């Protein structure tokens, strides 16, 4: 019988954003495993888009 694979997500934020970090931690603790995966996919997509746009801006300048 295969064991389910688990993933641990760690988020590092500057201490100046401690309130946001606590809110995000609380949010993630109350979300299902599939919801956490969907959120992680969203964040990855947002980061990809940001890098893509930054590259496009740098090429245009």
Secondary structure, DSSP 8 states (H G I E B T S, - for coil): --------------GGGHHHHHHHHHHHHTS-HHHHHHHHHHHHHHHHHHHHHHHHHHHH-
